[in-house]
Every structure is written in structure tokens, then in C-alpha cells.
Amino acid sequence: MTECTRDDVRDRLPDLLHGRLDAATRAEVTRHVASCAGCAAELELLRSMRSALAPAPRVDVRRIAAAVAVARGATPAAPDVRPLGTRRVASGSRRIAWRIAAAVVAAAAGLGAWAVTHRQPANTYAVVHQAPPHADSMPAAPTEAANPPAAPGHPGAVVKTPDPTTSPAANPKMLASTGHHGLVMDGGVSDLSDGDVRLLLQSLDSLTAIPDAEPAAVSYPIDDGGGAR
Amino acid sequence: MTEPKPTADEPDDDALIARWRSGDERAATLLVERHATPLARFVAGLGERREVEEVVQDTFVRAFASLDGFRGESALRTWLFTIARNLVRDRARSRKAARDVVSIEEWHAATEHDALDATVADETEARMRRAVATLTAMQREVFTLRVTEGLSYKEIAAVVSSTEGAARVHYHNAMRAIKEFLG
């Protein structure tokens, strides 16, 4: 390719290509190109280069316009088009929601564990009473199932008083002892033996969250001082 | 080029900017439609291939966020190119800081892209693309802005933070290198 010495004209070839010359300059440059093989070849090369480099990646104009509107606080023209930048926000919200859900589940599990490991001594007594009696002097204490609760002071009322011989306070060994049908628990789960843990898991498996039927109504006589009616 | 350009019946950029400033959101959409494709081409030409749309979107968001300070001393497109170029450079710096070596995945992506170019495009066009790829980053930017986008040396100088004379030198050096490559 023969190089042209008219640098001023060569400088304007891209402008000629893009139609950015005024009429007078365009006429002058066009005239020169018509008579200069070097400039004609360079103009053709530029045209080919422009064509080769023209393909552009596709971009979603509506999405970009929506992003501009969102950034400005205005309602986007196409609300169904979510700007690229909001994807991260949405995904971040989802992550936070999952974390909250995980925290709630963990808290519920913790409360459940606390409830199991902090049962009241009354329950403990009932379980202990199911253990085989080992002494004749130890009477069978009433269980809650056999004796429905009654108002204190009523003749039929049963006021549970811890038996000193079976009280955990009097017999520390009972704090972590097991019977044939139940488990005595106090303290933490880490205090349990493998057998105790197995029993605990079996009891948990036997629990049902929702009772099969509503409990039957129970009526109690009211002592108004004049005897039962 | 297929991107829309203002015709005699269509408002120019300054008119659309004025409409947008007065609360016409549609004007912003028209400006995006007008300049998104050239921006995407420019961004891709700078080497950003995976997140072109994100860069273009970020460019517009930033531009419109500070459009109140746009004095119109340069063309809107020149200003947009400047923002996009800075964004691409920032991203490149971030990536370089994150990892100094090119990942295998990125290397494969680039290789596949080039292979696709060679297969799909005309062989002559593929050679021209390879010729541009041999240029230095500055030569490539200047050449692309001059030949593909039709910017003047003055506008190019504003985009690449250089002088008009330096832009002219870069363009002619790029042209010489391309001619040599193409033989």
C-alpha cells in the first residue's frame, strides 16, 4: 500500500467514514481519495475494520433503563424487568431469611432440649414410683393418672408431698437413675450414660405432638361447707 | 452500525437530558437505547467480555446520578465512554488484586471466544480482529474509538485522559501496526 503524504487528509478518513465532515471538507477529502490509491486503500481498510469490529454484545436496554429509574427512586418503566444490581440485593435478602429461619429452628430445638432436661420433680416422682419397690416400708405413692387433681382442702384432694425416702434431695443417686419404664433426669444431657440417652430417645420417639383425641371432661364436687350435693 | 441515532425528527441528547431533568423518565430510556450498544461494543473492546451488560448498566446509573453536574462541554457519548473506561479499569484492578494470575476458567473462556470468532466470522474479519488484538491497550482504545465509534481526537483525548496530539500519534501507530500485521 502506497503511503500518502497528506496526513491532514488521512486524519480525516475516519470522519469521512462516519459522515462527520462538513460539506466543504467532505468534498475536498473525497476528491483527494479519488485520486490517491493509498488513501483509497486506507479508507477501504477502515470500512472493513469498522465492519469487523461492529458486532457488539447484546444488552437488555429495558433492564438498564429500569436500573436507572430505580437508582433515581422513580418507578421503572418496565417493572417486570429487574435491574442487574438488584439481583444481589434479592439474593442477600434470601440469605438473611434463611439465616433467620435457621436461628428459629435452632432456638426451638434448644427450648425443647431445655424443657426435657428441666422437668419438674413431680414428674420425677411419678417415674420413680414406677420403679420396682425395694422395701416394704415404701408405699406406693399415688400417681397423677390414678388420682385426678382436686382443689386443696377438699377431702378428695391429694396434695403431693415428696416422700423423704424417694426425694432426690434425700437420695442423690436418684438424680440419674433409671427404672424399667422411665428415666429420671436432672442436670444436663452430658451427664447421661449411653443407656440413659437411648431411653431418652425412645421416649421422645413415642411422643406425639398432637393427641389422638381430646381429653375427657372431668367434673369435681365442690365443697361449700354443707357437704356434697 | 445498527444502534439508533437521532434523526431530524428525534430530539438530540441535550434535548433529552433537559426533558429528563424536568422529570420525563422516558427521556432516560431513549438515551439508553441510543447509547447502550456503542457502549457495549466499546466495553467489550476493552477486554471486558463476561460482564459487559453490568458495566454498561453501571455506566448509565452513574451517569444519570451525576447528570445534574454534566455541563455539556463534551458530547454525552464521550462522557459515557469515559465513565465506562474507568469502570472497566477499576474492575481489572480489582481482579488483578484478587488474583495475579489468570484463572484456568478465564483462559478457557477467552480461548473459546476467539475460536468462535474464527469459526463464525469471515476469515478476513477474524484477521482484522486479531490485528487489533496485537495493539497495545492505549492503541486499541484510541483506534476503536476513532474507527468504530467515529470520535474526534479531541473526544478521544477526553475519554482516555490524554491529549489530542497523543491520541493522533496513537491512532497512526495503531494504523501502521495493523497494516503490517495484515501484510
Chai-1 contact restraints between the chains, C-beta under 6 A:
chainA,res_idxA,chainB,res_idxB,connection_type,confidence,min_distance_angstrom,max_distance_angstrom,comment,restraint_id
A,P14,B,R146,contact,1.0,0.0,6.0,A-B,restraint_1
A,P14,B,V147,contact,1.0,0.0,6.0,A-B,restraint_2
A,H18,B,G150,contact,1.0,0.0,6.0,A-B,restraint_3
A,R20,B,G150,contact,1.0,0.0,6.0,A-B,restraint_4
A,L46,B,V147,contact,1.0,0.0,6.0,A-B,restraint_5
A,M49,B,M128,contact,1.0,0.0,6.0,A-B,restraint_6
A,M49,B,V147,contact,1.0,0.0,6.0,A-B,restraint_7
A,R50,B,V147,contact,1.0,0.0,6.0,A-B,restraint_8
A,R50,B,T148,contact,1.0,0.0,6.0,A-B,restraint_9
A,A52,B,E125,contact,1.0,0.0,6.0,A-B,restraint_10
A,A52,B,M128,contact,1.0,0.0,6.0,A-B,restraint_11
A,A52,B,R129,contact,1.0,0.0,6.0,A-B,restraint_12
A,L53,B,T148,contact,1.0,0.0,6.0,A-B,restraint_13
A,A54,B,M1,contact,1.0,0.0,6.0,A-B,restraint_14
A,A56,B,T37,contact,1.0,0.0,6.0,A-B,restraint_15
A,A56,B,A40,contact,1.0,0.0,6.0,A-B,restraint_16
A,A56,B,R41,contact,1.0,0.0,6.0,A-B,restraint_17
A,P57,B,A40,contact,1.0,0.0,6.0,A-B,restraint_18
A,P57,B,A44,contact,1.0,0.0,6.0,A-B,restraint_19
A,P57,B,V52,contact,1.0,0.0,6.0,A-B,restraint_20
A,V59,B,A36,contact,1.0,0.0,6.0,A-B,restraint_21
A,V59,B,A40,contact,1.0,0.0,6.0,A-B,restraint_22
A,V59,B,E53,contact,1.0,0.0,6.0,A-B,restraint_23
A,V59,B,V56,contact,1.0,0.0,6.0,A-B,restraint_24
A,V61,B,V32,contact,1.0,0.0,6.0,A-B,restraint_25
A,V61,B,E33,contact,1.0,0.0,6.0,A-B,restraint_26
A,V61,B,A36,contact,1.0,0.0,6.0,A-B,restraint_27
A,I64,B,V32,contact,1.0,0.0,6.0,A-B,restraint_28
A,I64,B,Q57,contact,1.0,0.0,6.0,A-B,restraint_29
A,I64,B,F60,contact,1.0,0.0,6.0,A-B,restraint_30
A,A65,B,T29,contact,1.0,0.0,6.0,A-B,restraint_31
A,A65,B,V32,contact,1.0,0.0,6.0,A-B,restraint_32
A,A67,B,Q57,contact,1.0,0.0,6.0,A-B,restraint_33
A,A67,B,V61,contact,1.0,0.0,6.0,A-B,restraint_34
A,V68,B,A28,contact,1.0,0.0,6.0,A-B,restraint_35
A,V68,B,F60,contact,1.0,0.0,6.0,A-B,restraint_36
A,V68,B,V61,contact,1.0,0.0,6.0,A-B,restraint_37
A,V68,B,F64,contact,1.0,0.0,6.0,A-B,restraint_38
A,A69,B,E25,contact,1.0,0.0,6.0,A-B,restraint_39
A,A71,B,V61,contact,1.0,0.0,6.0,A-B,restraint_40
A,A74,B,E25,contact,1.0,0.0,6.0,A-B,restraint_41
A,A77,B,T29,contact,1.0,0.0,6.0,A-B,restraint_42
A,L84,B,E54,contact,1.0,0.0,6.0,A-B,restraint_43
A,L84,B,Q57,contact,1.0,0.0,6.0,A-B,restraint_44
